[in-house]
Amino acid sequence: MRLEITRLEGLRNDLLMRLERAEIDVALLNIAHRQRLMALPGIPRHREASHEEANGVTECKITIDEHLKLLGVIDAAGNPRSRAVAISNRNLGTNYGNIAWQRTATPPVFHVTEDPFNYGTYSCLTAWRSGALSIEDLRVDVAGQRVFGTDGRDLSDEIEWATFGQRVLRAGQISPIEDILHQFYDLRHVLAFDHHKDHGVRVKNLCYRDYPAGFRENALRAWKEEGVPRARYYHNAIGFSRDTAIILQREGTVEEIGAELRNAGAGDGIILDNGGSVACWAWWLNEYRGGIVSPTIDYRPPGTSAIAFVLKGPVSHDLPGGSVSYSVL
């Protein structure tokens, strides 16, 4: 494992973590209060959420430590039971288009209510039963509760879990924003507007008018014709090279995130989370009690979903004392 942090107060707060594929024992996905979240519409953007809806989602969120307890990564006292790294995945359960597959859950397909299911395929971080990890384009049959590859092959018994993210890097090529703009249901992750101010309200109303049918064209119009600037947002992304899983958390446009993943060696990559919910947890912090590596300035701990990568090897080593810093192989 290799960790790089660049922190310039008020300018940059970047995290880049590399996990060797051979180092990963298993990857785990948790969704908080799964059944209750599926009965809620997440956080509606094209209409106002009712008080009950907003409170319901808030009450479903749990801290990353609580996610890790449910996954068995840390014990009841909060101590790591294994070497592990975890990242936030809070778009799942809050935004339309963010769906997941969990083979052993009931039902296996997770989604919020009212989701229009209007993507032909879903780009997903995919954990295979074989232990392999990849980014796959999947076709999801919600009615039949099955998941298929783009070639039509039923993969339901081969995939342990999968969770959607916007694919910003495909086979070494940065995805054009025009191709994936409509997959950012919270459009503030792509376009810069403040929905608390009059101008931002007008932009929001323009973009979400006639959702979902008109969403993509409206958003493109706002950007290209109305002059709404692009947002440089804080994103949580993951990419893969042949030998390495690359976790990237930094500010930038969607294309910049794709470029940074490529610069780090990834061939494929997706964005999983954005803004104040982005976090990376690691087992070695606080004298092997675990903790957040590099939080965002406006970090909000509770979230709807988290992903843990359990690594091989002991949690800690009993090293000799003294003034020498020991290394072990």
C-alpha positions in Angstrom: 0.0 0.0 0.0 1.2 3.5 -0.8 -0.4 6.8 0.4 0.3 10.2 -1.0 -1.3 13.3 0.6 -1.0 16.9 -0.8 -2.4 19.5 1.6 -2.1 23.2 1.0 -4.7 25.0 3.2 -7.3 26.7 1.1 -5.8 25.4 -2.1 -5.5 21.6 -2.3 -6.4 18.6 -0.2 -5.6 15.6 -2.3 -5.4 11.9 -1.3 -4.0 9.2 -3.6 -3.8 5.7 -2.2 -2.5 2.6 -4.1 -3.5 -0.9 -3.0 -1.8 -3.7 -4.8 -4.4 -6.2 -6.0 -2.4 -9.0 -4.5 -2.6 -7.3 -1.1 -6.5 -7.2 -1.1 -8.1 -10.1 0.6 -11.7 -9.1 0.1 -13.8 -6.0 -0.7 -17.0 -5.4 1.2 -20.0 -3.1 0.6 -22.4 -1.9 3.3 -25.7 0.0 2.9 -27.2 1.5 6.0 -30.8 0.6 6.9 -31.2 -0.9 3.5 -34.9 -1.7 3.5 -35.8 1.7 4.9 -33.7 3.5 2.3 -35.3 1.6 -0.5 -38.7 2.9 0.7 -37.5 6.5 0.4 -36.7 8.6 -2.7 -33.3 9.6 -1.5 -32.8 13.3 -1.8 -35.0 14.5 -4.7 -33.4 17.3 -6.9 -36.2 17.7 -9.5 -38.8 18.4 -6.8 -38.9 19.4 -3.1 -38.5 16.7 -0.6 -41.2 16.4 2.1 -40.2 16.8 5.7 -40.7 13.1 6.3 -38.6 12.2 3.3 -35.7 14.4 4.3 -35.7 13.3 7.9 -36.0 9.7 6.8 -32.8 9.8 4.8 -31.0 11.7 7.5 -32.0 9.1 10.1 -30.7 6.2 7.9 -27.2 7.6 7.7 -24.5 6.2 10.0 -20.8 6.9 10.6 -18.1 5.0 8.7 -17.2 3.3 12.0 -20.7 2.0 12.3 -20.5 0.7 8.7 -17.3 -1.1 9.5 -18.8 -2.7 12.6 -21.6 -4.1 10.5 -19.1 -5.4 8.0 -17.0 -7.1 10.8 -14.0 -5.0 10.0 -13.9 -3.5 13.5 -15.1 -4.9 16.8 -17.8 -3.6 19.1 -15.3 -1.5 20.9 -14.2 0.1 17.6 -10.8 -1.7 17.3 -9.8 -3.0 13.9 -10.1 -6.8 13.5 -8.1 -6.7 10.3 -5.9 -4.5 8.1 -8.5 -2.5 6.2 -9.0 0.7 4.2 -12.5 2.1 3.7 -14.0 4.9 1.6 -17.4 6.6 1.5 -20.1 5.7 -1.0 -22.8 8.1 0.0 -24.4 8.8 -3.5 -25.9 5.3 -3.1 -29.1 5.7 -1.3 -29.4 9.5 -1.9 -29.3 10.1 -5.7 -31.3 8.6 -8.5 -29.2 6.5 -10.9 -27.1 5.2 -8.0 -28.1 1.5 -7.7 -26.3 -1.5 -6.4 -26.3 -5.3 -6.6 -25.8 -7.5 -3.6 -26.1 -11.2 -4.4 -27.1 -12.4 -0.9 -29.4 -9.5 0.0 -33.2 -9.4 -0.3 -33.9 -8.1 -2.9 -30.5 -8.2 -4.5 -31.0 -5.0 -6.5 -30.8 -1.9 -4.3 -32.4 1.4 -5.4 -34.3 4.3 -4.0 -38.0 4.5 -4.8 -39.0 6.6 -7.8 -35.7 6.0 -9.6 -36.5 6.1 -13.3 -34.0 3.4 -14.3 -33.3 5.2 -17.5 -29.6 4.2 -18.0 -29.1 1.5 -20.6 -26.1 0.2 -18.7 -24.7 1.0 -15.3 -20.9 1.4 -14.8 -20.2 -0.3 -11.5 -17.3 -1.1 -9.2 -17.7 -4.8 -9.2 -16.6 -7.4 -6.7 -16.7 -10.9 -8.2 -17.2 -14.0 -6.2 -13.7 -15.1 -7.3 -12.3 -12.2 -5.4 -11.4 -10.1 -8.4 -12.3 -6.4 -8.6 -13.1 -4.5 -11.8 -15.3 -1.8 -13.3 -18.0 -3.2 -15.5 -20.9 -2.0 -17.6 -23.9 -3.9 -16.3 -27.5 -4.2 -17.4 -29.8 -4.5 -14.4 -33.1 -6.2 -14.5 -35.0 -4.7 -11.6 -38.2 -6.7 -12.2 -36.4 -10.0 -12.5 -33.8 -9.1 -9.9 -30.9 -10.2 -12.1 -27.8 -8.5 -13.5 -26.3 -9.1 -17.0 -23.2 -8.2 -18.9 -23.4 -6.1 -22.1 -23.2 -9.3 -24.0 -26.4 -10.5 -22.4 -24.7 -13.1 -20.2 -26.4 -13.5 -16.8 -23.8 -12.6 -14.1 -26.1 -12.8 -11.1 -24.3 -15.8 -9.6 -20.8 -14.6 -10.4 -20.9 -11.1 -9.0 -20.9 -10.7 -5.2 -21.7 -7.0 -5.2 -21.6 -4.0 -7.5 -22.2 -0.3 -7.0 -22.7 2.4 -9.6 -20.4 5.3 -10.3 -19.9 7.7 -13.2 -17.3 6.3 -15.4 -14.7 9.0 -16.0 -12.0 6.9 -17.5 -12.6 4.0 -20.0 -9.7 2.0 -21.4 -7.3 4.9 -20.9 -9.6 7.5 -22.4 -11.2 10.3 -20.5 -15.0 10.2 -20.8 -16.5 13.3 -22.6 -18.7 15.0 -20.1 -21.5 15.1 -22.8 -21.7 11.3 -22.5 -22.1 11.1 -18.7 -23.6 14.5 -17.7 -27.1 13.1 -17.2 -25.7 10.5 -14.7 -24.9 13.2 -12.2 -28.4 13.6 -10.7 -27.0 16.2 -8.3 -25.9 18.5 -11.1 -23.9 20.7 -8.7 -21.2 18.1 -9.1 -20.8 19.2 -12.7 -22.1 22.8 -13.0 -21.4 25.6 -10.6 -24.6 27.1 -9.3 -25.9 28.0 -5.8 -29.5 26.7 -5.4 -29.9 29.0 -2.4 -29.7 32.1 -4.5 -32.1 33.4 -7.2 -29.8 32.8 -10.1 -29.0 29.3 -8.9 -32.7 28.6 -8.5 -33.3 29.6 -12.1 -30.5 27.3 -13.2 -31.9 24.4 -11.2 -35.4 24.9 -12.5 -34.1 25.0 -16.1 -32.1 21.8 -15.7 -34.6 19.7 -13.9 -37.6 20.8 -15.9 -39.2 17.7 -17.5 -37.0 15.3 -15.6 -35.9 12.7 -16.6 -36.7 13.0 -20.3 -35.3 16.5 -20.7 -32.6 16.4 -18.1 -29.5 15.8 -20.3 -30.5 18.4 -23.0 -31.5 21.0 -20.3 -28.2 20.5 -18.5 -26.2 20.8 -21.8 -28.2 24.0 -22.6 -27.4 25.5 -19.2 -23.7 24.9 -19.7 -23.2 25.6 -23.4 -25.9 28.2 -24.1 -26.7 29.9 -20.8 -23.1 30.1 -19.7 -23.3 28.3 -16.4 -19.7 27.5 -15.5 -18.3 24.1 -14.8 -17.8 23.1 -11.1 -14.5 22.0 -9.7 -16.0 19.8 -7.0 -14.4 17.4 -4.4 -14.7 13.8 -5.7 -14.1 10.3 -4.4 -13.0 8.1 -7.2 -11.5 4.7 -7.7 -9.6 3.3 -10.7 -7.7 0.2 -11.6 -4.5 -0.7 -13.4 -3.5 -4.3 -14.1 -1.9 -4.7 -10.6 -3.3 -1.9 -8.5 -6.5 -0.3 -7.1 -6.1 3.4 -7.0 -8.2 5.6 -4.6 -8.3 9.2 -5.5 -9.9 12.0 -3.5 -9.4 15.5 -4.7 -11.1 18.6 -6.2 -11.5 19.1 -9.9 -13.8 18.9 -12.8 -15.1 15.4 -13.8 -12.6 15.3 -16.6 -9.7 16.4 -14.3 -10.6 13.4 -12.0 -10.4 11.1 -15.0 -7.0 12.6 -16.0 -5.6 12.3 -12.5 -6.6 8.6 -12.3 -5.0 8.0 -15.7 -1.8 9.9 -14.5 -1.7 7.6 -11.5 -1.7 4.6 -13.9 -5.4 3.6 -14.0 -7.0 2.4 -17.2 -10.5 2.5 -15.9 -12.1 4.7 -13.2 -15.4 5.8 -11.7 -16.6 8.5 -9.3 -18.4 7.2 -6.3 -19.0 10.1 -4.0 -18.7 13.9 -3.8 -18.3 16.8 -1.4 -18.4 16.8 2.3 -19.2 13.1 2.6 -15.9 12.1 1.0 -13.6 10.2 3.5 -10.9 7.6 3.6 -10.5 5.5 6.8 -7.4 3.4 7.6 -6.7 0.9 10.3 -3.3 2.0 11.3 -4.2 5.5 12.6 -4.5 6.4 16.3 -2.2 3.5 17.3 -4.1 0.9 15.3 -7.5 2.1 16.5 -8.4 3.3 13.0 -9.5 6.8 11.9 -10.0 9.2 9.0 -6.9 9.8 7.0 -7.6 13.2 5.3 -11.1 14.6 5.7 -12.6 17.4 3.6 -12.9 20.8 5.3 -16.7 20.3 5.5 -16.6 16.6 6.3 -20.0 15.3 7.4 -19.4 11.8 9.0 -22.8 10.1 8.6 -23.4 8.4 5.3 -25.6 5.8 3.6 -23.0 3.5 2.3 -19.3 2.6 2.6 -16.8 0.2 0.9 -14.0 -1.6 2.8 -10.9 -3.2 1.3 -9.7 -5.8 3.8 -5.9 -6.4 3.3 -3.9 -9.5 4.0 -1.6 -9.7 7.0 -1.8 -9.0 10.7 -3.4 -5.8 12.1 -0.1 -4.7 13.7 3.3 -6.0 14.6 4.9 -6.4 18.0 8.1 -4.5 17.3 11.1 -3.9 19.6 11.1 -0.6 21.4 13.8 2.0 21.3 14.7 4.9 19.1 15.0 2.9 15.9 12.0 2.9 13.5 11.7 -0.7 12.4 10.5 -2.0 9.1 9.2 -5.5 8.5 8.6 -7.7 5.5 
